[in-house]
Amino acid sequence: MKLVIRIQIMAMIMISLVGFGLVGCDDTPTEVDNYQRQPVLSAFLINGQPFEEAWLERGAGMNDVYDMANAGIDDATMMISNLAGDTLLNLIPDPSSKGRYIPADGEEFIPQSRQTYKIEAWTAAPQNEYLWATALVPGMVEEHGPMQVFLVSDDLMDTTIVADGDTLNRTMNTMVWSWYDIDLVGGFQGIIIAQTPREDLIPLNPDWEPPVDPLNEDDDDYIGPEDRQRAGWTFMRHDQRQITLAWIFFRWEGPQKVQFNALSGAYYDYVFSEMQAEFGAIERPEFNINGGLGIFGAYSEQSINIYMEKVDIE
């Protein structure tokens, strides 16, 4: 999921540049011609879980091809602190992945509810850039009661709680997610992640049969890599407490992770504005990184695992 967010951030930066490129003419300098490749910082705090990684990269120019493998900045100094200025975690470059920063040896940091944290990064000379942002961690999802998944009949008379490890199918009653108040939340995110490797995904469509030649794009049952998306998600407002989920959200047979995230305000503003930017309503998402681009978000999560079986739908 974090990788998806990183790709979305870089994609939206490129979309913004394309928009700039539509103005001006060939012999007139434009914003694109003068664009300086900015640093892009992305990091996420998960309430109650050890911090794992941050990414620092440099965006591509209008006429450049973005390459994740080479875009990383690996000579920065980075840390996370509290608002009192106490350093809680030093981050160092991961020698095995350009642009990835991990906790220094022997250090650990676990974000807590209702706390604000600050991330800072300094790039080396000659750029000497300073990036920073803060993130407020929402309360735990289970603090006032757990998020529940249940099935309800059309007449609302039959309700069944979905438990971890249950087997479900598309012929069952309507799925509903319900949750309680969560402190300091900016909004919510629901995610369904197929746990099967992408190349082995089998559609829930009962009429689907494996193609005779998996590489034959002309076969009616061929599913290309670009269509094998293991994760799907939706977003809910901060004052929402329930959502009805259509079975079409479940695309693949096999084990699924059903995850519910309570997002910090800045993180929700980013994901909501990212959707607006995709539809052209605004120029680019609301990044919260000062001195560059990117997102420093925080969230609390709860999840259950289920199994989706394929059945005939009459």
N, C-alpha and C positions, 0 to 999 in steps of 0.2 A: 504493500500500500504506500509506504514511504517512497519507493521508487516511482510509483505512478504519479505522486504529487510532484516529485522532482521533474519528471518529464513534462507534466502539465505546466509547471512554472516556466521552463525553458521554451515550451511551445507558445505560451502566451506572450513572452518577450518578443519572439519572432513575429507573431501576429501584429504586435504593436508597431514593429519596425516596418512591416509591409504597409500598414496604414499610413505611416509617415511618408513612405515612398510614393504614395499616390499624388503627392503635391510636388510642385516645382517642375522644372524641365531639365533637359539634358545638360544645358550650359549654365544652370543656376545651382549653386550649392544648396543642399537640402539638409534636414535634420539627420537623414541617413548618412550622408557624406561625412558629417561632422560627428557622428555617433562614436562615443568612446565605450569600448566593451566594459560593462560594469560587472563587479563581483556579485555573485548570487549565493546567498547563505540560506540553507534550509535545515531546520532541526525541530524535533518534537519531544515534548515531555509527556510521559504517560504516568498518571497518578499511581503511586505505590510501586512502580517498577523501575529497576536500575536504568539510568540513561545509557544508551548504546552508541549513538553516532550522530555526527553533524556532517553536512556536506558544504564545501566551499568551492565554487566553480566560477568560471568567467564566461559570460554570455557571448554568443557568436554575433558577428556583424551582419548587416543586411545581405551581403553577398557571400557570406561564409556558410559552411555546412557545420552544424553543431555535432560534435563528437564527444559523447560522454567520457570515453576513455582518455581523451586528451585535454578536456576542458578544466579538469581539476586544478586547484591552486594548492600546492603542497608545502608552502614555506611560510605559513601564517602562524601567529600565536593566538590561541583561543582559550576562553575560559567561561565558566558559568558561576554566577555569584548571586547573593541575595541583595535586597535593596539597601542593606546596611553596608554593603561593600565587601563583605566577607567572601573570599573565594571558596566555592564549594566543590569545584571540579576543574582540573586542568585537562585540556584536550590536546592530543598530539596527532600528527599525521600518521595514517595507517600506511605502512610501507608497501602493503599488498594491493592498495586501491587508491589511485590518484584522486585527491580531492576529499577523501573521507577522513574524518577526525574521530578518534576514539579516546576513552578515558586513559589518562596516564597510568603507568604500571602501579598497582596497589591502591588506586583511587576508585571510589564508588560514590554515586550521588543518586538518591531516590527522591523524586519530587513528592510533595505533600499537598493535601487539600488546602485551598484558600490561601496559598502562598504565591507571591510574585517573584519570579526569577529573571535574571538578566544574562543574556549571552553577549560576549564581546569578541571581536576578531580584529587583528591587526595584520595586514599583508606586509610583506617585506619590501625593501627599496627595489626599484625606484618608485613603485606605486604609493607605498606608505598609506594605504587606505585604512580607515577605521569604520567598522560596522558594528551595530549594536541593536538590540531589541529586547523587550520585556514580554513575559507571558504569565498570565494569572491562571493558576491551576483550579479547575472546577472541583466541587465536592465529589466524593465517591458515588457511583451510580447506585450502589446498594445501601447508601447511608439512611435513606428514609423508606427503603423497600426496594426489592430487586425489579429490574425490567422483566416482564413476563411475556412469553409467547403462548398464544392459545388459539384454538380453532373454534369458530362460532358458526352455527347454522344460520340460514337465511331468515328464519323466524325468531332468531335470538334465544331460542329455548334450550339449545344444546351447546354447552361450552366445555371444551377439553383443554387442559393445560398441556403444553408441549414440554417434555423433559429432555435433559441432556441424553443423547444416545437413541432417541426415538427414530423410527422409520416413518416417513411421510410420502405422500404422492399427490398428484395434481387433482385427483377425484375427491379429495377430502374437503371438508368445510373451509370457509374463508379464514385465512391467517390474519391475526391481529397482534400487534405489539403494543404493550401498555407499560407506562413507567410513572414514577413519582417525581416530586420536585427535587431538583438538584441545585445546590448552591452555586451561584456565580457562573452559571452556564450561559453561553452565547447562542447556542443552538445545538441541534442533534444530527447525528449521521448514522444511518443504518447500512450495514455492509453484509453481503452474502458472498462467501469465497469458497469456490469448489476446491477441495483438497487433492483432487486427482491431478497428476502432471498434465500439462497442457496437451502434449502429444497423444495422451490416452483418453481424453475427454469423449464421452458418449452422450449425445443429445437425449433429452427426455421425450422428444417427439416419438410416439410409438410407431410411426411409419418409417422412421429412419433405419437404414441398413448400411453397414460399413461398405464403402466403395470397393469394387474389385481391385482397383489400382489406387491406393491412397494418394498418389501424386498426380492423378489425372484430373485436371481442373474442369474438364468437360463433363465429368460424372455428376449426376444430379445430387448425389450424396456426399460429394467432396466438400470439406469445410477447410478453408484456408487458415493459415496461422493468424491472420489479422482478425478472423472471426472467433478465434478460440480465446475469448476473454474470460478468465477464471473468476473475476470479481465484478460485482455490480453494486451500485450504492444509490442511496437517496438521502435527502436532507429534510429536516423538520425545524420549524421555528422554536424559539426559546420557550414560548408559552404553550406549545403543543404537548399533549400527554398520551396520545394514542395515534396509531396509524394502521390502516388496512393495507395489506400487502397482497398484490395479485400473484398467483402461482407462476405467471410468466417470468417473474424475477428469478425463478429457479430454472436454469437452462440445461443443467447437466446431471447425469445420473451419478450416484455415489455419495461419498461423505461431503458434507458442507459445514462450514463455520458460519453461524449467524451471530454477527457482532453489532453491538450498540455502543456508540461513542457519544459522550457529552463533551462538546467542544468549547474551548475558550472563545471569548468574543472576537479576538483578532483572527483566530483560525476559521471561525464561521464566516466572518466578513470576507475572508479570502475565498473560501469555497463557493459562497453565494455569488460574489462578484465575478469569480471565474466562469460560472455558468452564464452570467450576463455578458461577459466579454465574448464568449463563444458565439452568442447570438448577435453580436454587434451592437448591443445596447450601450456599452461603455468601451473605452479604449483598451483597458487592461485591468487585471484584478487589483484588489487593495492589498499590496504588500505592506508588511510592517517593519521591514529591515531599514534602519537608518544608515545612510552612507552607501547603500547599494540596493539590491533587489532581493526578493525571497520572502520566506515566512518562518517565524519562530512561533510554533503553536503548542497548545497543551490540551490534553483531553483525559477523561476517565473512560474506562471501557468495561463492558461485561459481555460475555459470549457463551453460547452453547453450541454443541455439535450435534447434527442430525444426519440422517441418511435419506437421500431422495431415490425412490425406486421408480422405474419406468412401468407404466400400466397402460392398457388400452383405454381410450376415452370414447365412450359410445354417445 
